[in-house]
Amino acid sequence: MGFGEGPRMCVGMRLGLMLVKLAAATLLLRYGLAPSARSPWPLEMDRTSFLAYAKGGVWATFGRLEEAA
């Protein structure tokens, strides 16, 4: 176990988790996801998959949000 367990956990792990959460929040504030034209609609679930999986996949576009004036 690289970071250890319990009360003597590595401080670097907490810092790393905090930085990843901060980066994710910053991306969500500045960028957005929208369904792509390649995504089938309505979604049809793959019945042969153990997990919930859409047939043909779910495609999305990732783009910068417009600044509010």
Distance bins in CASP14 RR format, pairs under 12 A and 6 or more apart:
PFRMAT RR
TARGET T0000
AUTHOR 0000-0000-0000
RMODE 2
METHOD distances of the structure
MODEL  1
1 8 0 0 0 0 0 1 0 0 0 0 0
1 9 0 0 0 0 1 0 0 0 0 0 0
1 10 0 0 0 0 1 0 0 0 0 0 0
1 13 0 0 0 0 0 1 0 0 0 0 0
2 9 0 0 0 0 1 0 0 0 0 0 0
2 10 1 0 0 1 0 0 0 0 0 0 0
2 12 0 0 0 0 0 1 0 0 0 0 0
2 13 0 0 0 0 1 0 0 0 0 0 0
3 9 1 0 1 0 0 0 0 0 0 0 0
3 10 1 0 1 0 0 0 0 0 0 0 0
3 11 0 0 0 0 1 0 0 0 0 0 0
3 12 1 0 0 1 0 0 0 0 0 0 0
3 13 1 0 1 0 0 0 0 0 0 0 0
3 14 0 0 0 0 1 0 0 0 0 0 0
3 15 0 0 0 0 0 1 0 0 0 0 0
3 16 0 0 0 0 0 1 0 0 0 0 0
3 17 0 0 0 0 0 1 0 0 0 0 0
4 10 1 0 0 1 0 0 0 0 0 0 0
4 11 0 0 0 0 0 1 0 0 0 0 0
4 12 0 0 0 0 0 1 0 0 0 0 0
4 13 0 0 0 0 1 0 0 0 0 0 0
4 14 0 0 0 0 0 1 0 0 0 0 0
5 13 0 0 0 0 0 1 0 0 0 0 0
6 13 0 0 0 0 0 1 0 0 0 0 0
9 15 0 0 0 0 0 1 0 0 0 0 0
9 16 0 0 0 0 0 1 0 0 0 0 0
9 17 0 0 0 0 0 1 0 0 0 0 0
10 16 0 0 0 0 1 0 0 0 0 0 0
10 17 0 0 0 0 0 1 0 0 0 0 0
11 17 0 0 0 0 0 1 0 0 0 0 0
11 18 0 0 0 0 0 1 0 0 0 0 0
12 18 0 0 0 0 1 0 0 0 0 0 0
12 19 0 0 0 0 1 0 0 0 0 0 0
12 20 0 0 0 0 0 1 0 0 0 0 0
13 19 0 0 0 0 0 1 0 0 0 0 0
13 20 0 0 0 0 0 1 0 0 0 0 0
14 20 0 0 0 0 0 1 0 0 0 0 0
14 21 0 0 0 0 0 1 0 0 0 0 0
15 21 0 0 0 0 0 1 0 0 0 0 0
15 22 0 0 0 0 0 1 0 0 0 0 0
16 22 0 0 0 0 1 0 0 0 0 0 0
16 23 0 0 0 0 1 0 0 0 0 0 0
17 23 0 0 0 0 0 1 0 0 0 0 0
17 24 0 0 0 0 0 1 0 0 0 0 0
18 24 0 0 0 0 0 1 0 0 0 0 0
18 25 0 0 0 0 0 1 0 0 0 0 0
19 25 0 0 0 0 0 1 0 0 0 0 0
19 26 0 0 0 0 0 1 0 0 0 0 0
20 26 0 0 0 0 0 1 0 0 0 0 0
20 27 0 0 0 0 0 1 0 0 0 0 0
21 27 0 0 0 0 0 1 0 0 0 0 0
21 28 0 0 0 0 0 1 0 0 0 0 0
22 28 0 0 0 0 0 1 0 0 0 0 0
22 29 0 0 0 0 0 1 0 0 0 0 0
23 29 0 0 0 0 0 1 0 0 0 0 0
23 30 0 0 0 0 0 1 0 0 0 0 0
23 31 0 0 0 0 0 1 0 0 0 0 0
24 30 0 0 0 0 0 1 0 0 0 0 0
24 31 0 0 0 0 0 1 0 0 0 0 0
25 31 0 0 0 0 0 1 0 0 0 0 0
27 33 0 0 0 0 0 1 0 0 0 0 0
27 62 0 0 0 0 1 0 0 0 0 0 0
27 63 0 0 0 0 0 1 0 0 0 0 0
27 64 0 0 0 0 0 1 0 0 0 0 0
27 65 0 0 0 0 0 1 0 0 0 0 0
28 62 0 0 0 0 0 1 0 0 0 0 0
28 63 0 0 0 0 0 1 0 0 0 0 0
28 65 0 0 0 0 1 0 0 0 0 0 0
29 64 0 0 0 0 0 1 0 0 0 0 0
29 65 1 0 0 1 0 0 0 0 0 0 0
29 67 0 0 0 0 0 1 0 0 0 0 0
29 68 0 0 0 0 0 1 0 0 0 0 0
30 62 0 0 0 0 0 1 0 0 0 0 0
30 63 0 0 0 0 1 0 0 0 0 0 0
30 64 1 0 0 1 0 0 0 0 0 0 0
30 65 1 0 0 1 0 0 0 0 0 0 0
30 66 0 0 0 0 0 1 0 0 0 0 0
30 67 0 0 0 0 1 0 0 0 0 0 0
31 60 0 0 0 0 0 1 0 0 0 0 0
31 61 0 0 0 0 0 1 0 0 0 0 0
31 62 1 0 0 1 0 0 0 0 0 0 0
31 63 1 0 1 0 0 0 0 0 0 0 0
31 64 1 0 1 0 0 0 0 0 0 0 0
31 65 1 0 0 1 0 0 0 0 0 0 0
31 66 0 0 0 0 0 1 0 0 0 0 0
32 60 0 0 0 0 1 0 0 0 0 0 0
32 61 0 0 0 0 1 0 0 0 0 0 0
32 62 1 0 0 1 0 0 0 0 0 0 0
32 63 1 0 1 0 0 0 0 0 0 0 0
32 64 1 0 0 1 0 0 0 0 0 0 0
32 65 1 0 1 0 0 0 0 0 0 0 0
32 66 0 0 0 0 0 1 0 0 0 0 0
33 39 0 0 0 0 0 1 0 0 0 0 0
33 58 0 0 0 0 0 1 0 0 0 0 0
33 59 0 0 0 0 0 1 0 0 0 0 0
33 60 1 0 1 0 0 0 0 0 0 0 0
33 61 1 0 0 1 0 0 0 0 0 0 0
33 62 1 0 1 0 0 0 0 0 0 0 0
33 63 1 0 0 1 0 0 0 0 0 0 0
33 64 0 0 0 0 0 1 0 0 0 0 0
33 65 0 0 0 0 0 1 0 0 0 0 0
34 58 0 0 0 0 0 1 0 0 0 0 0
34 59 0 0 0 0 0 1 0 0 0 0 0
34 60 1 0 0 1 0 0 0 0 0 0 0
34 61 1 0 1 0 0 0 0 0 0 0 0
34 62 0 0 0 0 1 0 0 0 0 0 0
34 63 1 0 0 1 0 0 0 0 0 0 0
34 64 0 0 0 0 0 1 0 0 0 0 0
34 65 0 0 0 0 0 1 0 0 0 0 0
35 41 1 0 0 1 0 0 0 0 0 0 0
35 42 0 0 0 0 0 1 0 0 0 0 0
35 43 0 0 0 0 1 0 0 0 0 0 0
35 54 0 0 0 0 0 1 0 0 0 0 0
35 57 0 0 0 0 0 1 0 0 0 0 0
35 58 1 0 0 1 0 0 0 0 0 0 0
35 59 1 0 0 1 0 0 0 0 0 0 0
35 60 1 0 0 1 0 0 0 0 0 0 0
35 61 1 0 0 1 0 0 0 0 0 0 0
35 62 0 0 0 0 0 1 0 0 0 0 0
36 56 0 0 0 0 0 1 0 0 0 0 0
36 57 0 0 0 0 0 1 0 0 0 0 0
36 58 0 0 0 0 1 0 0 0 0 0 0
36 59 1 1 0 0 0 0 0 0 0 0 0
36 60 1 0 1 0 0 0 0 0 0 0 0
36 61 1 0 1 0 0 0 0 0 0 0 0
36 62 0 0 0 0 1 0 0 0 0 0 0
36 63 0 0 0 0 0 1 0 0 0 0 0
37 59 0 0 0 0 1 0 0 0 0 0 0
37 60 0 0 0 0 0 1 0 0 0 0 0
37 61 0 0 0 0 1 0 0 0 0 0 0
38 54 0 0 0 0 0 1 0 0 0 0 0
38 56 0 0 0 0 1 0 0 0 0 0 0
38 57 0 0 0 0 1 0 0 0 0 0 0
38 58 0 0 0 0 1 0 0 0 0 0 0
38 59 1 0 1 0 0 0 0 0 0 0 0
38 60 0 0 0 0 1 0 0 0 0 0 0
38 61 0 0 0 0 1 0 0 0 0 0 0
39 54 0 0 0 0 1 0 0 0 0 0 0
39 55 0 0 0 0 0 1 0 0 0 0 0
39 56 0 0 0 0 1 0 0 0 0 0 0
39 57 1 0 0 1 0 0 0 0 0 0 0
39 58 1 0 1 0 0 0 0 0 0 0 0
39 59 1 0 1 0 0 0 0 0 0 0 0
39 60 1 0 0 1 0 0 0 0 0 0 0
39 61 0 0 0 0 1 0 0 0 0 0 0
40 46 0 0 0 0 0 1 0 0 0 0 0
40 54 1 0 0 1 0 0 0 0 0 0 0
40 55 1 0 0 1 0 0 0 0 0 0 0
40 56 1 0 0 1 0 0 0 0 0 0 0
40 57 1 0 0 1 0 0 0 0 0 0 0
40 58 0 0 0 0 1 0 0 0 0 0 0
40 59 0 0 0 0 1 0 0 0 0 0 0
41 54 0 0 0 0 0 1 0 0 0 0 0
41 55 0 0 0 0 0 1 0 0 0 0 0
41 56 0 0 0 0 0 1 0 0 0 0 0
41 57 0 0 0 0 0 1 0 0 0 0 0
41 58 0 0 0 0 0 1 0 0 0 0 0
41 59 0 0 0 0 0 1 0 0 0 0 0
42 54 0 0 0 0 1 0 0 0 0 0 0
42 55 0 0 0 0 0 1 0 0 0 0 0
42 58 0 0 0 0 0 1 0 0 0 0 0
43 52 0 0 0 0 0 1 0 0 0 0 0
43 53 0 0 0 0 0 1 0 0 0 0 0
43 54 1 0 1 0 0 0 0 0 0 0 0
43 55 1 0 0 1 0 0 0 0 0 0 0
43 56 0 0 0 0 1 0 0 0 0 0 0
43 57 0 0 0 0 1 0 0 0 0 0 0
43 58 1 0 0 1 0 0 0 0 0 0 0
43 59 0 0 0 0 0 1 0 0 0 0 0
44 52 0 0 0 0 0 1 0 0 0 0 0
44 53 0 0 0 0 0 1 0 0 0 0 0
44 54 1 0 0 1 0 0 0 0 0 0 0
44 55 1 0 1 0 0 0 0 0 0 0 0
44 56 0 0 0 0 1 0 0 0 0 0 0
44 57 0 0 0 0 1 0 0 0 0 0 0
44 58 0 0 0 0 0 1 0 0 0 0 0
45 51 0 0 0 0 0 1 0 0 0 0 0
45 52 1 0 0 1 0 0 0 0 0 0 0
45 53 1 0 0 1 0 0 0 0 0 0 0
45 54 1 0 0 1 0 0 0 0 0 0 0
45 55 1 0 0 1 0 0 0 0 0 0 0
45 56 0 0 0 0 0 1 0 0 0 0 0
45 57 0 0 0 0 0 1 0 0 0 0 0
45 58 0 0 0 0 0 1 0 0 0 0 0
46 52 0 0 0 0 1 0 0 0 0 0 0
46 53 1 0 1 0 0 0 0 0 0 0 0
46 54 1 0 0 1 0 0 0 0 0 0 0
46 55 1 0 1 0 0 0 0 0 0 0 0
46 56 0 0 0 0 1 0 0 0 0 0 0
46 57 0 0 0 0 1 0 0 0 0 0 0
46 58 0 0 0 0 0 1 0 0 0 0 0
47 53 0 0 0 0 1 0 0 0 0 0 0
47 54 0 0 0 0 0 1 0 0 0 0 0
47 55 0 0 0 0 1 0 0 0 0 0 0
48 55 0 0 0 0 1 0 0 0 0 0 0
49 55 0 0 0 0 1 0 0 0 0 0 0
49 56 0 0 0 0 0 1 0 0 0 0 0
49 57 0 0 0 0 0 1 0 0 0 0 0
52 58 0 0 0 0 0 1 0 0 0 0 0
54 60 0 0 0 0 0 1 0 0 0 0 0
END
